[in-house]
Amino acid sequence: MLRKILLPTIFALLAYGFWASADFKEIAAGIAIFLFGMLSLEEGFRAFTGGTLEQLLRRATDRLWKSLSFGIVATTLMQSSSLVSVITISFLSAGLLGLSEGIGVVFGANLGTTTGAWLIAGFGLKVKLSVYAMPMLVFGVILILQRQKALRGIGYALAGLGFLFLGIHHMKEGFEAFKGTIDLTRFALPGFFGVMVFSLVGITATVIMQSSHATLVLTITALAAGQITYDNALALAIGANIGTTGTAILGALGANVQGRRLAGAHLIFNLATGAIAIVFIYQLVWLVDALAGVLGIPATDYALKLAVFHTLFNLLGIVLMVPLISRLVNLLCRVIKAPKTTAEAPAHLVSAAIEFPDTAVEAVRKESIHIYENALRIITHALGLSRKELLSGEDLERLIANRDPPSDFDVDAEYQAGVKTLYAAVIVFISRAAFGWQQAQSQRLHWLRDAGRDLVEAVKALKHLQKNLLAAARSSNPNLRREYQRVRVRVLSLLRELEQIRRIVADDVTILSLDALKLEVAAIDREATERIYRLINEERISPAMATSLINDYGYACAILNNMIAAGSSIFVASSHELAGAQHAIRLTSEELDQVGAEGDHRRVDAL
């Protein structure tokens, strides 16, 4: 509703400005070109996501000081705290980053934005930037037209810088020309009231343009042209700092609870920093004057003094807030509570996680674990045990000795709600994430998609097995009951082993351990076949019973093989390179068939 009112109002004001003044057109065009430059610069840096940037973020955030440093350096290089915030929220939503580390990155990003003010005030206003903008645009556009992703990324970054420089040039020229038409300093508001009013103007401008950089550039160029007073410019800078939280809040709308908590931390930090700057503005102005003298900044260079002020109050905010991060985390966890998850609803497939390849893969992996746990619960329950009993160290034969499979457990309903629905959500998520990824991440995604299909097949095999398990429990033939009891024990035993392997920390033994389980399944199949032929030869079971048993052992082996196959994709190393190596050394179906060839020959001879 607000957007429907706000957008036409902005268009109407712009149309009036274009009609009233040609100089206003110059300023407005400068802002538009600058904003387009920021979008192009972000697009350029996005070309380098999908590996390098994500790995750097993961490695550079294991300590608070590293998180702060990453936020400062990344924002300085990219000149976009918005992109840094979006990447951080995406990583936080996927669980690749902790809340404390994410808060550190956002705090650092706030300080990193101040470098833009220094560059514009110290360089942009003293040099004719349009001279540098044109070659950047020419080379940038040529590179954008190339097919190679890295070259296109460099092209967008160059074009973005060119548009930024061109935008600053047009804003500067516009304000210089504007002085001949109207003196905006007539609208200056002195005192504390002026600080509050212009802070609000800075907030509004930043929310509309979705860029504190654009607000600061506008402020600095207007200040350099003498169109706003120094005091009012300081207030605009404070407002721009507070208004930038709007971008983080919008980015968190598609995030999970951790992403929303990070946006809350960003809002609290900027509001606290802004409040400190407003309350102590005159003390900070005195400190800026003192530092300007030390740094050799002329007393009349208000643009550079504004950059000092912007850096100073952000640095002050970090010094005050960093010691309180643990308390801030506790507060956010109490106020923004995690919703209760259900077996039927996707828990990790949030929109924020789809932004970048690594986070998208991690979201799918975690959702695959969710499906795996549902499948494990369904299979275990249908065979007569609870999840807790399966994971206990108690003897499985003793646990199910006098316990029949539950006859009232609807496997099909559980499958539809807890496996099929989630797998469909994974497929939709993967289809939405179909952009140009590096090979390693693309492979991981295909493996995880196949893992979901394996889990679906495992529960489908259980549906076929359940019918005969229930019938065998009521059979008068003790040999048949004993064999079906053995089926349950064998399946539950290997599922217990699979869960133990899942908890192994050492990535390099996981695939080998899973291969060992595959060999156990092959051995179970061979031994079962030999035992069934012996029972039928001794006339202890009928041919019809033997046929059912052979089929049901097949279903039991299908359950196990599919659960193990899913585990080989879900539980492998988080490193793409190591995961690829593990998949390369795992036993293939042909190799497993070769291992079981001797047992197959026995079956043929017996038949």
Salt bridges, closest charged atoms under 4 A:
GLU26 OE2 - HIS170 ND1 2.96
ASP62 OD1 - LYS66 NZ 3.15
GLU176 OE1 - LYS179 NZ 3.31
ASP289 OD1 - LYS305 NZ 2.87
ASP301 OD2 - LYS126 NZ 3.65
GLU355 OE1 - ARG46 NH1 3.30
ASP358 OD2 - ARG58 NH2 3.00
ASP358 OD1 - HIS576 NE2 2.91
GLU362 OE2 - ARG365 NH2 3.08
GLU367 OE2 - HIS370 ND1 2.71
GLU373 OE2 - ARG502 NH2 2.71
GLU389 OE1 - ARG403 NH1 2.94
GLU394 OE1 - ARG398 NH2 2.61
ASP412 OD1 - LYS463 NZ 2.90
GLU414 OE1 - ARG377 NH1 3.08
ASP450 OD1 - ARG449 NH2 3.63
ASP450 OD1 - ARG453 NH2 3.46
GLU483 OE2 - ARG486 NH1 2.50
GLU483 OE2 - ARG531 NE 2.84
GLU499 OE1 - ARG387 NH2 3.16
GLU499 OE2 - ARG502 NH1 3.37
GLU499 OE1 - ARG503 NH1 3.03
ASP515 OD1 - LYS518 NZ 3.51
ASP525 OD2 - ARG603 NH2 2.92
GLU530 OE2 - ARG602 NH1 2.50
GLU538 OE1 - ARG540 NH1 2.75
GLU598 OE2 - ARG602 NH2 2.84
ASP600 OD1 - ARG603 NH2 3.73
